[in-house]
Amino acid sequence: MPLTFAYGSNMDAKAMELRCPGAKMRGRARLPRHRVALLPDGFATLVRDAGSTAHGVLWELSFGNLAALDRYEGDGYVKVSQPVLREGLPPMRALIYIGRPAGGSHRAPEDYMARIVAVAREVGLPIGHIDFLRRLAGENLEPCSRFRAIRNPKAL
C-alpha cells in the first residue's frame, strides 16, 4: 500500500475520509530540508530549505485512493517520492504532492490556512511548526519567548 506525506489540507482526517475513504493515518512524520510555502494561488507546497523541516502526517492509501487523490490534486501538483522520518522508526519513502507555481485553476479558500493550522494542532505537530504556519497564514505573533536578548554586556 502506498504511503503519502501530507503537510497541508490533506492532514485533515475528515477531508481525507471524503477524498479517500478507508485511508489510514499512520501518525506524524517530518521531511528534513524542506519547508511549507504558499503558491501564488494561496495553496500550500513544499520548497527545499536546508535549515528547515516540514512536519505533517503519513497516510496509507489503497491504489484506488491514490488515483482519487491524484484527481483531487489535479494539474496543480506533481507527485515525488522522498524518504520521510517518524519518531523511533527508520526512514521510509512516501509520495509527496508538490505544488506547481502556475498549475492551479482556482484560488485557495479564505479559510484555507486557518484550517491547516487547526488540523496541525489536532494532530499534535510541534508548536514551532504551528507558529510557522500561523505566520504563513498572516498572523502577527509575539516573538518567541524562548529567545531573549542578553541585556548584560559582561555576559558576552
C-alpha positions as CSV (number, residue, x, y, z in Angstrom):
1,M,0.0,0.0,0.0
2,P,1.4,3.4,-0.9
3,L,2.3,6.0,1.8
4,T,1.7,9.7,1.3
5,F,3.1,12.5,3.4
6,A,0.5,15.3,3.9
7,Y,1.6,18.7,5.1
8,G,-1.4,20.9,4.2
9,S,-5.1,20.3,3.8
10,N,-4.6,16.6,3.4
11,M,-3.7,16.3,7.1
12,D,-7.4,16.7,7.8
13,A,-8.8,13.2,8.6
14,K,-12.4,14.3,7.8
15,A,-11.4,15.7,4.5
16,M,-9.3,12.7,3.7
17,E,-12.2,10.4,4.5
18,L,-14.2,12.2,1.8
19,R,-11.4,12.1,-0.7
20,C,-10.0,8.7,0.1
21,P,-12.5,6.5,2.1
22,G,-10.6,3.9,4.1
23,A,-7.3,5.7,4.1
24,K,-5.3,5.0,7.3
25,M,-3.4,7.8,9.2
26,R,-0.1,6.3,10.3
27,G,1.0,9.1,12.5
28,R,3.1,12.2,12.4
29,A,6.1,12.4,10.1
30,R,8.6,15.0,9.0
31,L,10.6,15.8,5.9
32,P,14.0,17.3,6.6
33,R,15.5,20.1,4.4
34,H,12.0,21.3,3.3
35,R,9.5,23.9,4.5
36,V,5.9,24.7,3.7
37,A,5.4,27.7,1.4
38,L,2.4,29.2,-0.4
39,L,2.0,29.3,-4.1
40,P,0.7,32.4,-5.8
41,D,-2.8,30.9,-5.8
42,G,-2.6,30.6,-2.0
43,F,-2.3,26.8,-1.8
44,A,0.5,25.1,0.2
45,T,3.5,23.5,-1.3
46,L,7.0,22.4,-0.1
47,V,10.2,24.0,-1.1
48,R,13.8,22.9,-0.4
49,D,15.3,24.7,2.6
50,A,18.4,23.2,4.2
51,G,17.8,24.7,7.6
52,S,14.1,23.6,7.9
53,T,11.9,20.6,8.5
54,A,8.4,20.2,7.2
55,H,6.0,18.4,9.6
56,G,2.9,16.6,8.6
57,V,1.2,13.2,8.8
58,L,1.6,9.9,6.9
59,W,-1.3,8.3,5.2
60,E,-1.5,4.7,3.9
61,L,-3.7,4.6,0.8
62,S,-5.1,1.9,-1.4
63,F,-4.2,2.3,-5.1
64,G,-7.7,3.3,-5.8
65,N,-7.5,6.1,-3.2
66,L,-4.1,7.2,-4.6
67,A,-5.9,7.6,-8.0
68,A,-8.7,9.6,-6.3
69,L,-6.1,11.8,-4.6
70,D,-4.3,12.4,-7.9
71,R,-7.7,13.5,-9.4
72,Y,-8.3,15.8,-6.4
73,E,-4.9,17.4,-6.6
74,G,-5.2,17.8,-10.4
75,D,-2.7,19.6,-12.6
76,G,-1.7,21.9,-9.7
77,Y,0.5,19.3,-8.1
78,V,3.1,16.7,-9.1
79,K,4.0,13.6,-7.1
80,V,7.5,12.8,-5.9
81,S,8.9,10.1,-3.7
82,Q,11.0,11.1,-0.8
83,P,12.2,9.5,2.5
84,V,10.3,10.8,5.5
85,L,11.1,10.4,9.2
86,R,8.9,9.1,12.0
87,E,9.9,9.0,15.7
88,G,11.7,5.8,16.6
89,L,11.4,4.3,13.1
90,P,13.8,4.1,10.1
91,P,13.2,6.5,7.2
92,M,10.5,5.4,4.8
93,R,9.7,6.5,1.3
94,A,6.4,8.4,0.8
95,L,4.7,10.1,-2.1
96,I,4.5,13.9,-1.7
97,Y,2.4,16.3,-3.7
98,I,4.5,19.4,-4.6
99,G,2.6,22.4,-6.0
100,R,3.3,23.9,-9.4
101,P,3.5,27.7,-9.3
102,A,1.0,28.1,-12.1
103,G,-0.7,24.8,-12.1
104,G,-3.9,25.5,-10.3
105,S,-7.0,26.8,-12.0
106,H,-8.6,28.4,-8.8
107,R,-7.6,30.2,-5.7
108,A,-7.4,28.8,-2.2
109,P,-10.4,29.5,0.0
110,E,-10.2,32.3,2.5
111,D,-10.1,29.9,5.5
112,Y,-7.6,27.5,3.9
113,M,-4.6,28.3,6.1
114,A,-6.7,28.6,9.2
115,R,-8.0,25.1,8.6
116,I,-4.4,23.8,8.1
117,V,-3.3,25.5,11.4
118,A,-6.3,23.9,13.2
119,V,-5.5,20.5,11.9
120,A,-1.8,20.9,12.7
121,R,-2.9,21.5,16.3
122,E,-5.3,18.5,16.3
123,V,-2.7,16.0,15.1
124,G,-0.1,17.4,17.6
125,L,2.5,18.9,15.3
126,P,5.4,20.7,17.1
127,I,4.4,24.2,18.4
128,G,7.2,25.8,16.5
129,H,5.9,24.4,13.2
130,I,2.3,25.5,14.1
131,D,3.6,29.0,14.8
132,F,5.4,29.0,11.5
133,L,2.1,28.0,9.8
134,R,0.3,30.8,11.7
135,R,2.8,33.3,10.4
136,L,2.5,32.0,6.9
137,A,-1.3,32.5,7.3
138,G,-0.6,36.2,8.1
139,E,-0.9,36.1,11.8
140,N,1.3,38.6,13.6
141,L,2.7,36.6,16.5
142,E,4.6,37.8,19.5
143,P,8.3,37.0,19.3
144,C,9.2,33.6,20.7
145,S,9.8,33.9,24.5
146,R,12.5,31.1,24.4
147,F,14.9,33.5,22.9
148,R,15.6,36.7,24.8
149,A,18.2,39.4,24.2
150,I,21.1,39.4,26.7
151,R,21.0,42.7,28.5
152,N,24.2,42.2,30.5
153,P,27.2,43.0,28.2
154,K,29.5,41.3,30.7
155,A,27.8,38.0,29.9
156,L,29.1,38.2,26.4
